[in-house]
Amino acid sequence: MHNFKQLDIWRKSQDLCIRIYEATHDFPKEEKFGLQSQIRRSAVSIPSNIAEGTSRNSNKEVVRFIEIALGSAYELETQLMIASRLKYLENSIFESLSEELISIIQMSIKFRKRLKS
């Protein structure tokens, strides 16, 4: 069992989540229950699944939740690309969020690999 609050991956994904909320604040009103909501749910899912997974009793179970978090991260990446193409995000914000997300994905893959060994 791991203390999720001590994991860099959890802290960084929580920070990204806050930045996502800030970046999507000014999305068009018609996206409130559409893309804005989807992006936010994907972002929240990453640290949430890391936290839930670390409460499990076996590394196999933790890995399963890390994989769910990874799925949410890839979902978020796709949604950010769509938002960028729709011009809902400035390019500099999109690039910055994407860099943070890629870092979290890489950390998740390394953590999963370490747990599997």
C-alpha positions, 0 to 999 in steps of 0.5 A: 500500500502506498500513501498517494499524498506522497506520490509525485505523480498524484501531486502533479496530476492534481496540479494539472487538474486545477490548471485544466479547470482554469483553462476551460473556465471561459469555454463557450456556454454551449460546451458546459455539458459537452467538451468542457465537462468531459475535459474536466471529468477526465482530468479529475479521474487521473489523480482520483484513480491514482489515489483509489488504486494506492489504497488497494492491497496488492500491486496487481490492483494498484496497477489496474487503477494506474491503467485506468488513470492512464486511460483517462490521461489519453482521453484528456489528451484527445479532448485537449487536441479537439479543444485546441482545434476548435480554438477554445484554447490558446496554443500556448496554453494547449502546449503547456497543458500537453507537456504536463500531461505527457510528463504525467503519462510517462511517470504513470508508465514508469510507476506501473512498470515498477509495480509489475516488477 
